Amino acid sequence: MRRRLLLQQLPLLVLLAFSGAAAAQGADRDQALIAAAAKGDPAGVRRLLQEGASLTARDGDGRTALVAAAYGNHVETARLLLEAGASPNVRDTIGRTAFMVAAVRGHTELLRLTLKHGADPHTLNQYGGTALIPASHYGHVEVVRELLKTPVNINHVNRFGWTALIEAVILGDGGARHSAIVRLLVGHGADVNLPDRDGITALAHARQRGYRDIVRILETAGAR
């Protein structure tokens, strides 16, 4: 009786074993895709996609293959993934999308690519800021220029109470790049008199730090 029961259950047991092995193989393939993207290996990515690797799979840091490619600024790999249907709006565990990674790290070509494939310019990072704010902070002039072509809110305030303009002043170095960014922001309608949460304006911050070029730009734009 027991033997007959085992024989009856054998096909199910074989199917379960096969399914488990297939799932493990699929998971390995998905992780291999993320690793290939992180290395900037388009040929490997193409092969793994053809073998059925998932564009939505994540690694231990919550990175998809596209986000992993973005961290390495692997533009051709990112293009391949985007053309295969990867979303530029999926976040990793710290809240960064491929688009946000490009903005934070100054990867202008990658930023343009993600925008072309539907990146949301209104996306907020882990600090509640738009991509324009960290791009201004880090002095990525060309990224700021590209972002100002989108409908991003130039006067958005993050969780620290800072706009892109204020962050360009208080976290910048007052040099040529940050002066250029202040000029771009002002030229695109940034509110020069919008203060931080302590009531301090960008002009007051610039004066305090001795950033004469930025002070001149702000004063010319009507800052008080």
Phi, psi and omega in degrees: 000312180297319181296318179297320179296318178297320179295324179291327182275347186304314179301321179294318179296320179295317180297318179296318179297318180295317180297319179296317179295320180294319179296318179296320179295320178296319179296319178297319180294319179298317180291327177295324178296315180296318179296318179295321178294320180296329179275348184074052183245084183300321181297317179294320179296316180298316180297315182293325176294319178296331179276357175104012178298148185269134176288340183262357179295152182233155174264191183295342177261010179077012182276132167280174177300321181294315179297320178298319178294323181296319180300328179268002183055042180268088190294314182294322177296316179298319179298317179299316181292318179295318179292336177277353177113007178295143180271132176279002185249012178272134185263152170270189187291338177266003174096012181262132171269172176300321178298315182292321177302315181298319180292315183293321185266357177079030181269085189297313182297319178295320178301313179301319181297316180294322178295320178300328183258023170097017176300140182271111181293347179271000179305139178252147178271189184293347179257010179075022181248152173288168179298334181296329184291305178294328178297322177290319178303311186276358176077031180272085188301312183292326176295315177301317180301317179293318181295328180287352174275350181262172177277024179302144179283109185293337182254019178300140181250127180274186185293343178272355182086022185246140170269175175299320181296313181295319181293326177298330180275306189281337178250357176274183182250004179076005182274196187298318183294314181288328175295319178297322179292318177300318179297318179296313181297315179298317181295337180259015171095017177300141179284107186285347182251010177283116185275169173279185185293345177265005179082014182261128181276168177300321179298315180297319178297318182294319178297317181300326183268355179074029180274083190297320180296317180292321176302316181297316180300313183293317180297319179297329180276003176096014179292146181240000000 
